[in-house]
Amino acid sequence: MSDYNVLVGGAAGQGVETLAALIEKAFHRHGLWVFGVRDYMSRIRGGHNFAQVRVADRPLHGPRRRLDAIVALNEETVRLHRDRLAENGKILSDAGLAVTDPALLSLPLERTARELGDPRVAGSLALGVVGASFGLDRAIVEGILAERFAGETLAVNVKALHGAWEWVTRHFPLPLGPRPERDRILVTGTEALGLGVLAAGCTFSAWYPMTPATPLMTFLSDRQGEAGIVVEQAEDEIAAINMALGAAYAGARALCATSGGGFSLMVEGLSLAGMTETPLVIALMQRPGPATGFPTRTEQGDLAFALTAGHGEFPRLVTALRTPADAFRQAARAFNLAEKYQLPAILLGDQFLADYVQSLPPLDFGSLSIDRQLLDPVAVGPDGEYLRYGLTGSGVSPRLLPGKVPGQVVMLCSDEHTPRGNITEAADVRTAMVNKRMGKQAMLSREVEEPEFLGEDGPVLFVAWGSTYGPLREAVEALNGEGHRVGALVFGDLWPLPTGRLQEKAPGKLLVNVEQNHSGQLARLLRQETRIACDRSLLKYDGRPFTADDIIVWSREEVL
């Protein structure tokens, strides 16, 4: 089969998200690979929202610009997206809309819904239109409706589905071929990250609502009982991070999730984690700033902020999430490294990664481990001296949970402190403690992962980070398919910065950084740490994610 791309568009409140989710599930259960993205305004009613559902018989890694079908719930959808419709593409819309176009397939959706006695079945009619148009298995689609409805409501929705199906099959079926049997799941980046958090043994999470981090916390909140995690909505982000630090001190694996504005309020707490050497994981899901910015859009504008946030010098791990599968794995890894080195770990995501839907092989829970790195209480005993910040060769002090040994006190101090944890003003102790803390950064640097290399070792090398992975991967594959020899390094770990593969691949190449920010923050970091400078930059900061088409067209014009 070919690579098909369907857009569902309308105003907020018209059911765009619901219809798109049903279409994605139908294609997924047909055994095909799905990639879906959302574009929505920060409002409850009105405006223009749309979702794109891409489907193929091979793995998909990003959105595509060209459309094969537009399901228009209002006239504005046609006006805004008609220019992207393929030559043989179709526009599916209700006959009551004022749309005139040679590609139009006008359907009596609202009239049929009224005749069936329930205007709410218009979505099932549209689902039937799409399912029949692409030759899906109707029994699969009926099963999806049965999961959502019951009784008379199910019956009328199934009747609507059948009516639309029979009408469309007489006009333009696009058969997808036999249904392949494949074992895979359909998840968003948020869901995969949440599953990784739970698999890592996280038992406490605090937050204050802020898009695009909110879906992660609602995902965890919905599973509090079955997963054994406490999810606390605090009064603000300052309270949230301090709650999480308290839980971590007491022995819980703790998480905070926020976006840039909320992270701004957390930075004093971040410094507190650094001084008290308390392990903490923060999911920083980026959106365009400054201030409120674009609340429901995507950007990679907070890398420099994450690298330096908080007053004073202290070690940290900063890792960008590249895909849902990567988010699942990196969540567990972040908790393990945060506890091993007793420091904060920041997971950098963004709205694009959080919201997009992708078909994946099942996530491998067996590949993850929970490594607590805690001191055995028996090794201390009630009469021994426990030094919470004891000076060791590694810089990592033994971590005892409070209350585990009668008579032993686990000190916690935000002032500079002695190895026991008492406040000090001594210059030599201060120097020793700074060296101890920063020594952990050197040890952590031995565990960072090199960026993933994509493509061929040719004259052009792209560098990128985080969620640009998918679009860049498809662009590199397409350009190499045209006979160009290009490669890419996509960073996950960003601090400490892994430099080995860059220093191996960069010499003699035209180096191009691909980022969703204005200043080229990755390029600046690479030059700062390695003296390797990028020759060209492809930067996008309009709040919309890259597509492979963006990178391909720019590359042909500018560097190939």
C-alpha positions as CSV (number, residue, x, y, z in Angstrom):
1,M,0.0,0.0,0.0
2,S,1.0,3.7,-0.2
3,D,1.5,6.2,2.6
4,Y,-1.9,7.9,3.3
5,N,-2.4,11.0,5.3
6,V,-5.9,12.1,6.5
7,L,-6.7,15.4,8.2
8,V,-9.8,15.9,10.4
9,G,-10.5,19.6,11.1
10,G,-13.1,21.7,12.7
11,A,-13.8,24.1,15.6
12,A,-13.1,23.2,19.2
13,G,-16.2,21.3,20.5
14,Q,-17.0,19.7,17.2
15,G,-15.5,16.3,18.1
16,V,-12.2,16.6,16.1
17,E,-10.2,14.8,18.8
18,T,-12.7,12.0,19.3
19,L,-13.1,11.3,15.6
20,A,-9.4,11.3,15.0
21,A,-8.8,8.9,17.9
22,L,-11.4,6.5,16.5
23,I,-9.8,6.7,13.0
24,E,-6.3,6.0,14.5
25,K,-7.6,3.0,16.4
26,A,-9.4,1.6,13.4
27,F,-6.2,1.8,11.2
28,H,-4.1,0.4,14.1
29,R,-6.4,-2.6,14.5
30,H,-6.3,-3.2,10.8
31,G,-2.7,-4.0,11.4
32,L,-1.1,-0.9,9.9
33,W,1.4,1.6,11.2
34,V,-0.1,4.9,12.5
35,F,1.4,8.3,13.3
36,G,-1.0,11.0,14.4
37,V,-0.5,14.6,15.4
38,R,-2.8,17.2,17.0
39,D,-3.0,21.0,16.4
40,Y,-5.3,22.7,18.7
41,M,-5.9,26.2,20.1
42,S,-6.0,27.2,23.7
43,R,-9.8,27.5,23.9
44,I,-12.8,25.3,24.7
45,R,-15.1,26.4,21.9
46,G,-14.5,27.9,18.4
47,G,-11.2,28.5,16.7
48,H,-9.7,25.9,14.4
49,N,-8.4,22.5,15.6
50,F,-7.2,19.7,13.4
51,A,-5.6,16.2,13.7
52,Q,-3.6,14.4,11.1
53,V,-3.6,10.6,10.9
54,R,-0.9,9.1,8.8
55,V,-1.0,5.4,8.0
56,A,1.3,3.0,6.0
57,D,2.5,-0.6,6.0
58,R,5.9,0.4,7.4
59,P,6.9,2.2,10.6
60,L,6.3,5.9,10.6
61,H,8.3,8.5,12.5
62,G,6.8,11.9,11.9
63,P,4.0,13.9,10.3
64,R,3.8,14.6,6.6
65,R,2.6,17.8,4.8
66,R,0.7,16.3,1.8
67,L,-2.8,15.2,2.5
68,D,-4.8,12.4,0.8
69,A,-8.1,13.2,2.4
70,I,-9.6,16.1,4.4
71,V,-12.6,15.4,6.7
72,A,-14.0,18.9,7.0
73,L,-16.4,19.5,9.9
74,N,-16.6,23.2,8.8
75,E,-15.8,25.4,5.9
76,E,-12.6,26.9,7.5
77,T,-10.9,23.5,7.4
78,V,-11.2,23.4,3.6
79,R,-10.0,27.0,3.2
80,L,-6.9,26.5,5.5
81,H,-5.8,23.1,4.2
82,R,-6.9,22.8,0.6
83,D,-3.5,23.7,-0.8
84,R,-2.0,20.6,0.8
85,L,-4.4,18.2,-0.8
86,A,-2.8,15.7,-3.3
87,E,-3.9,15.8,-6.9
88,N,-6.2,12.8,-6.5
89,G,-7.1,13.6,-2.9
90,K,-10.7,13.9,-1.6
91,I,-12.5,16.3,0.6
92,L,-15.2,14.7,2.8
93,S,-17.7,17.1,4.2
94,D,-21.4,17.6,5.1
95,A,-23.7,18.6,2.3
96,G,-24.9,21.5,4.4
97,L,-21.5,23.2,4.3
98,A,-20.8,26.0,1.8
99,V,-18.0,24.1,0.1
100,T,-17.5,23.9,-3.7
101,D,-14.5,22.0,-5.0
102,P,-13.8,19.4,-7.7
103,A,-12.4,17.1,-5.0
104,L,-15.4,17.3,-2.8
105,L,-17.4,14.3,-1.7
106,S,-20.5,15.9,-0.2
107,L,-22.3,13.7,2.3
108,P,-25.6,14.2,4.1
109,L,-24.0,13.6,7.6
110,E,-26.1,16.0,9.7
111,R,-29.4,15.2,7.9
112,T,-28.8,11.5,8.3
113,A,-28.0,12.0,12.0
114,R,-31.2,13.8,12.5
115,E,-33.2,11.1,10.6
116,L,-31.6,8.6,13.0
117,G,-32.9,10.6,15.9
118,D,-29.5,11.6,17.4
119,P,-27.4,14.4,16.0
120,R,-24.4,13.1,18.0
121,V,-24.0,10.1,15.6
122,A,-22.5,12.4,13.0
123,G,-19.1,11.3,14.2
124,S,-19.9,7.7,13.6
125,L,-21.1,8.6,10.1
126,A,-17.8,10.3,9.4
127,L,-16.0,7.3,10.8
128,G,-17.9,5.1,8.4
129,V,-17.0,7.4,5.6
130,V,-13.2,7.1,6.3
131,G,-13.3,3.4,7.1
132,A,-15.2,2.5,3.9
133,S,-13.1,4.9,1.8
134,F,-9.9,3.1,2.9
135,G,-11.3,-0.4,2.8
136,L,-11.0,-1.1,6.5
137,D,-12.6,-4.2,8.1
138,R,-16.0,-3.0,9.2
139,A,-16.2,-5.5,12.0
140,I,-13.1,-4.0,13.5
141,V,-14.6,-0.5,13.4
142,E,-17.9,-1.8,14.9
143,G,-15.8,-3.3,17.8
144,I,-14.3,0.1,18.5
145,L,-17.7,1.6,18.7
146,A,-18.8,-1.2,21.1
147,E,-15.9,-0.2,23.4
148,R,-17.3,3.3,23.6
149,F,-21.1,2.9,23.6
150,A,-23.7,0.4,24.8
151,G,-27.4,-0.4,24.5
152,E,-29.5,1.9,22.3
153,T,-26.7,4.4,21.9
154,L,-24.5,1.7,20.4
155,A,-27.2,0.5,18.1
156,V,-27.9,3.9,16.6
157,N,-24.1,4.5,16.1
158,V,-23.7,1.1,14.4
159,K,-26.6,1.9,12.2
160,A,-25.0,5.2,11.2
161,L,-21.7,3.5,10.6
162,H,-23.4,0.9,8.2
163,G,-25.3,3.6,6.3
164,A,-22.2,5.7,5.6
165,W,-20.2,2.6,4.8
166,E,-22.6,1.3,2.2
167,W,-22.9,4.8,0.6
168,V,-19.1,5.4,0.3
169,T,-18.1,2.0,-1.1
170,R,-20.1,2.8,-4.2
171,H,-17.9,5.9,-4.8
172,F,-14.2,5.7,-4.1
173,P,-12.7,2.9,-2.1
174,L,-9.0,3.0,-1.5
175,P,-8.4,-0.6,-0.5
176,L,-5.6,-1.1,2.0
177,G,-5.0,-4.7,1.1
178,P,-5.0,-7.8,3.4
179,R,-4.9,-7.1,7.1
180,P,-1.3,-7.9,8.3
181,E,-1.0,-9.7,11.6
182,R,1.4,-7.7,13.8
183,D,1.9,-7.4,17.5
184,R,2.1,-3.7,18.3
185,I,0.6,-1.0,20.5
186,L,-0.7,2.6,19.8
187,V,0.5,5.1,22.3
188,T,1.2,8.8,22.8
189,G,4.5,10.1,24.0
190,T,2.8,11.0,27.3
191,E,1.5,7.5,27.8
192,A,4.9,5.9,27.0
193,L,6.6,8.3,29.4
194,G,4.0,7.6,32.1
195,L,4.5,3.9,31.7
196,G,8.2,4.3,32.1
197,V,7.7,6.4,35.3
198,L,5.5,3.6,36.7
199,A,7.9,0.9,35.6
200,A,10.7,2.8,37.4
201,G,9.0,2.4,40.7
202,C,7.9,6.1,41.1
203,T,5.5,6.3,44.1
204,F,5.0,10.0,44.5
205,S,4.4,12.8,42.0
206,A,3.5,16.4,42.6
207,W,2.5,19.0,40.0
208,Y,0.5,22.1,39.2
209,P,-1.5,22.0,35.9
210,M,0.4,23.3,32.9
211,T,0.1,22.3,29.3
212,P,1.7,20.2,27.9
213,A,2.8,18.4,31.1
214,T,-0.8,18.0,32.4
215,P,-1.6,14.9,30.4
216,L,1.3,13.0,32.0
217,M,0.0,13.8,35.5
218,T,-3.6,12.9,34.7
219,F,-2.3,9.6,33.2
220,L,-0.6,8.8,36.5
221,S,-3.5,10.1,38.6
222,D,-5.9,7.8,36.8
223,R,-3.7,4.8,37.8
224,Q,-3.0,5.7,41.5
225,G,-4.8,2.8,42.9
226,E,-3.6,0.0,40.6
227,A,0.0,1.4,40.4
228,G,0.6,2.4,44.0
229,I,1.5,6.0,43.2
230,V,0.4,9.2,45.0
231,V,-0.3,12.1,42.7
232,E,-0.7,15.4,44.4
233,Q,-1.9,18.6,42.8
234,A,-0.2,21.3,44.7
235,E,-1.2,25.0,45.0
236,D,1.7,26.0,42.8
237,E,4.9,24.8,41.4
238,I,7.0,25.9,44.3
239,A,5.0,23.7,46.6
240,A,5.1,20.9,44.1
241,I,8.8,20.6,43.9
242,N,9.2,20.9,47.7
243,M,6.6,18.2,48.2
244,A,8.6,15.9,45.8
245,L,11.8,16.7,47.6
246,G,10.2,15.8,50.9
247,A,8.9,12.5,49.5
248,A,12.4,11.7,48.0
249,Y,14.1,12.4,51.4
250,A,11.6,10.0,53.0
251,G,12.5,7.3,50.5
252,A,10.0,7.6,47.7
253,R,11.0,7.8,44.1
254,A,9.6,11.2,43.2
255,L,8.6,13.1,40.1
256,C,7.6,16.7,39.2
257,A,6.1,17.5,35.8
258,T,5.8,21.0,34.4
259,S,6.5,23.3,31.5
260,G,8.8,26.3,31.2
261,G,6.7,28.8,33.2
262,G,6.3,26.3,36.0
263,F,9.9,25.2,35.9
264,S,10.9,28.9,36.4
265,L,9.1,28.7,39.8
266,M,10.8,25.4,40.7
267,V,14.4,26.6,40.2
268,E,15.1,27.4,43.9
269,G,13.8,23.9,44.8
270,L,16.1,22.5,42.1
271,S,19.1,24.2,43.9
272,L,17.8,22.7,47.1
273,A,17.9,19.2,45.5
274,G,21.5,20.0,44.5
275,M,22.6,21.1,47.9
276,T,20.9,18.4,49.9
277,E,21.9,15.7,47.3
278,T,18.3,14.5,47.0
279,P,17.4,12.5,43.9
280,L,14.5,13.9,41.9
281,V,13.2,13.6,38.4
282,I,11.6,16.5,36.6
283,A,9.7,16.1,33.4
284,L,10.1,19.5,31.6
285,M,7.6,19.4,28.7
286,Q,8.5,22.5,26.6
287,R,6.1,24.9,24.8
288,P,6.9,28.3,23.2
289,G,7.6,31.1,25.5
290,P,8.4,33.5,27.0
291,A,5.6,34.0,29.6
292,T,2.4,32.3,28.5
293,G,3.6,32.1,24.9
294,F,1.8,29.5,22.8
295,P,0.2,27.2,25.5
296,T,-0.8,24.4,23.2
297,R,2.1,24.5,20.7
298,T,5.6,23.0,20.6
299,E,9.2,24.3,20.8
300,Q,12.7,23.4,22.0
301,G,13.4,26.7,23.7
302,D,14.4,25.5,27.2
303,L,17.6,23.6,26.7
304,A,19.9,26.4,27.8
305,F,17.5,27.1,30.8
306,A,17.6,23.4,31.9
307,L,21.4,23.3,31.7
308,T,21.9,26.3,34.1
309,A,18.7,26.6,36.1
310,G,19.2,27.2,39.8
311,H,21.7,29.3,41.7
312,G,25.1,27.9,42.4
313,E,26.9,25.0,40.9
314,F,25.7,21.5,41.3
315,P,25.5,18.3,39.1
316,R,22.5,17.3,37.1
317,L,21.4,15.0,34.3
318,V,19.6,16.6,31.3
319,T,18.2,14.1,28.8
320,A,16.0,14.9,25.8
321,L,13.3,12.5,24.9
322,R,13.4,11.5,21.2
323,T,10.4,9.1,20.7
324,P,7.7,7.5,22.9
325,A,9.8,4.3,23.1
326,D,12.8,6.4,24.1
327,A,10.7,8.3,26.7
328,F,9.7,4.9,28.3
329,R,13.3,3.8,28.6
330,Q,14.8,7.1,29.7
331,A,12.2,7.6,32.5
332,A,13.5,4.5,34.2
333,R,17.1,5.4,33.5
334,A,16.7,8.9,34.9
335,F,15.3,7.5,38.2
336,N,18.2,5.1,38.5
337,L,20.9,7.7,37.7
338,A,19.3,10.3,40.0
339,E,19.5,7.8,42.9
340,K,22.9,6.5,42.0
341,Y,24.5,9.9,42.0
342,Q,21.9,11.7,44.4
343,L,21.1,14.5,42.0
344,P,18.2,16.0,40.0
345,A,17.5,14.5,36.6
346,I,15.6,16.6,34.0
347,L,13.8,14.9,31.2
348,L,13.2,17.4,28.3
349,G,10.1,16.7,26.2
350,D,7.7,19.0,24.3
351,Q,4.1,19.3,23.2
352,F,4.8,17.5,19.9
353,L,6.2,14.4,21.6
354,A,3.7,14.5,24.4
355,D,0.7,14.5,22.1
356,Y,1.6,12.6,19.0
357,V,0.3,9.0,18.6
358,Q,2.5,6.3,17.2
359,S,2.3,2.6,16.5
360,L,5.1,0.7,18.3
361,P,6.2,-2.8,19.1
362,P,5.2,-3.6,22.7
363,L,7.3,-1.8,25.3
364,D,9.7,-4.1,27.0
365,F,9.2,-3.8,30.7
366,G,11.6,-6.7,31.3
367,S,14.4,-4.6,30.0
368,L,14.0,-2.0,32.8
369,S,15.5,-2.3,36.3
370,I,14.9,-0.5,39.6
371,D,18.3,0.2,41.2
372,R,17.8,2.0,44.5
373,Q,21.4,2.4,45.7
374,L,20.4,2.7,49.3
375,L,22.5,2.0,52.4
376,D,21.7,-1.2,54.2
377,P,20.5,-0.2,57.7
378,V,22.4,-3.2,59.2
379,A,25.6,-1.6,58.0
380,V,25.1,1.4,60.2
381,G,23.6,0.1,63.4
382,P,22.3,2.2,66.3
383,D,25.7,3.0,67.8
384,G,27.7,3.8,64.6
385,E,28.1,7.4,63.4
386,Y,26.1,8.0,60.2
387,L,27.5,10.8,58.0
388,R,24.8,11.7,55.4
389,Y,27.4,13.8,53.5
390,G,30.4,11.7,54.2
391,L,33.4,12.4,52.0
392,T,34.1,9.4,49.8
393,G,36.4,8.8,46.8
394,S,33.5,8.9,44.4
395,G,31.7,11.9,45.9
396,V,28.6,9.7,46.4
397,S,27.8,9.5,50.1
398,P,25.9,6.5,51.7
399,R,22.2,7.2,51.6
400,L,20.2,6.0,54.6
401,L,16.4,6.5,54.7
402,P,15.2,8.2,57.8
403,G,13.6,6.0,60.5
404,K,15.3,2.8,59.4
405,V,17.8,2.7,62.2
406,P,16.6,3.6,65.8
407,G,18.8,6.4,67.2
408,Q,20.2,7.5,63.9
409,V,19.3,10.9,62.5
410,V,19.4,11.5,58.7
411,M,20.4,15.2,58.5
412,L,19.1,17.5,55.7
413,C,20.6,20.9,55.4
414,S,20.2,23.7,52.7
415,D,23.1,25.6,54.2
416,E,26.6,24.5,53.5
417,H,27.2,21.6,55.9
418,T,29.7,19.2,57.4
419,P,29.8,15.5,56.5
420,R,27.3,14.9,59.2
421,G,25.0,17.5,58.0
422,N,25.5,20.4,60.4
423,I,25.7,24.0,59.3
424,T,29.3,25.2,58.8
425,E,31.1,28.4,57.9
426,A,34.5,26.7,57.5
427,A,36.3,27.5,54.2
428,D,38.0,24.2,54.0
429,V,34.8,22.3,54.5
430,R,33.1,24.4,51.9
431,T,35.8,23.6,49.3
432,A,35.7,19.9,50.1
433,M,31.9,19.8,49.8
434,V,31.8,21.6,46.5
435,N,34.5,19.3,45.1
436,K,32.5,16.3,46.5
437,R,29.3,17.4,44.7
438,M,30.9,18.3,41.4
439,G,32.9,15.1,41.4
440,K,29.6,13.3,40.9
441,Q,29.2,15.2,37.6
442,A,32.5,13.7,36.4
443,M,31.4,10.2,37.3
444,L,28.0,10.8,35.6
445,S,29.8,11.9,32.4
446,R,31.1,8.3,32.1
447,E,27.5,7.0,31.8
448,V,26.0,9.4,29.3
449,E,24.9,7.9,26.0
450,E,26.3,9.0,22.7
451,P,23.8,10.5,20.1
452,E,22.2,8.1,17.7
453,F,23.7,8.1,14.2
454,L,21.3,8.0,11.3
455,G,21.9,7.6,7.6
456,E,25.3,7.5,5.8
457,D,28.7,8.9,6.5
458,G,28.6,11.5,3.7
459,P,29.6,15.1,3.3
460,V,26.6,16.6,5.2
461,L,25.9,15.9,8.9
462,F,22.8,17.1,10.6
463,V,22.8,17.5,14.4
464,A,19.6,17.6,16.4
465,W,18.1,16.7,19.7
466,G,14.9,15.4,21.2
467,S,11.7,15.0,19.3
468,T,13.1,16.2,16.0
469,Y,14.4,12.7,15.7
470,G,11.4,11.3,13.8
471,P,11.1,14.0,11.1
472,L,14.9,14.1,10.7
473,R,15.1,10.3,10.4
474,E,12.5,10.3,7.6
475,A,14.2,13.2,5.8
476,V,17.6,11.5,6.0
477,E,16.2,8.3,4.6
478,A,14.5,10.2,1.7
479,L,17.5,12.2,0.8
480,N,19.8,9.2,0.8
481,G,17.1,7.5,-1.4
482,E,17.6,10.3,-3.9
483,G,21.3,9.6,-4.1
484,H,22.6,12.2,-1.6
485,R,24.9,10.9,1.2
486,V,23.8,12.5,4.4
487,G,23.9,11.5,8.1
488,A,22.5,12.8,11.3
489,L,23.4,12.7,15.0
490,V,20.4,13.1,17.3
491,F,21.2,13.7,20.9
492,G,19.3,12.3,23.9
493,D,21.7,13.0,26.7
494,L,22.7,16.7,26.7
495,W,24.4,17.2,30.1
496,P,26.9,16.0,30.8
497,L,27.4,16.3,27.0
498,P,28.6,13.2,25.2
499,T,31.3,14.3,22.7
500,G,32.9,11.2,21.3
501,R,30.7,10.4,18.4
502,L,30.5,14.1,17.3
503,Q,34.2,14.4,17.4
504,E,34.4,11.2,15.3
505,K,31.8,12.2,12.7
506,A,32.1,15.9,12.4
507,P,35.6,16.5,10.8
508,G,35.4,17.4,7.1
509,K,31.6,17.6,7.1
510,L,29.2,20.4,6.5
511,L,27.5,20.5,9.9
512,V,23.9,21.6,10.0
513,N,21.9,22.0,13.3
514,V,18.2,21.3,13.1
515,E,16.3,22.8,16.1
516,Q,13.0,24.2,17.1
517,N,14.2,27.4,18.6
518,H,15.5,30.8,17.4
519,S,19.1,30.8,18.8
520,G,20.3,27.3,17.9
521,Q,20.8,26.3,21.6
522,L,22.3,22.8,20.7
523,A,24.8,24.4,18.3
524,R,25.9,26.8,21.0
525,L,26.3,24.0,23.5
526,L,28.4,22.0,21.0
527,R,30.7,24.9,20.3
528,Q,31.0,25.7,24.0
529,E,32.0,22.2,24.9
530,T,33.9,20.9,21.8
531,R,34.8,24.0,19.8
532,I,33.0,22.3,16.9
533,A,30.9,25.0,15.1
534,C,27.9,24.3,12.9
535,D,28.1,25.7,9.4
536,R,24.4,26.1,8.7
537,S,21.2,26.2,10.8
538,L,17.7,25.1,10.1
539,L,15.6,26.7,12.9
540,K,11.8,26.6,13.3
541,Y,10.0,28.5,16.0
542,D,6.4,29.0,14.8
543,G,5.0,26.5,17.3
544,R,4.5,23.8,14.8
545,P,6.7,20.6,14.6
546,F,9.1,19.9,11.8
547,T,8.0,17.6,9.0
548,A,10.4,15.6,6.9
549,D,9.2,17.7,4.0
550,D,10.5,20.9,5.7
551,I,13.9,19.4,6.1
552,I,14.0,17.8,2.6
553,V,13.0,21.0,0.8
554,W,15.4,23.2,2.8
555,S,18.3,20.8,2.3
556,R,17.8,20.6,-1.5
557,E,17.8,24.4,-1.7
558,E,20.5,25.2,0.8
559,V,23.1,22.5,1.3
560,L,22.9,19.8,-1.4
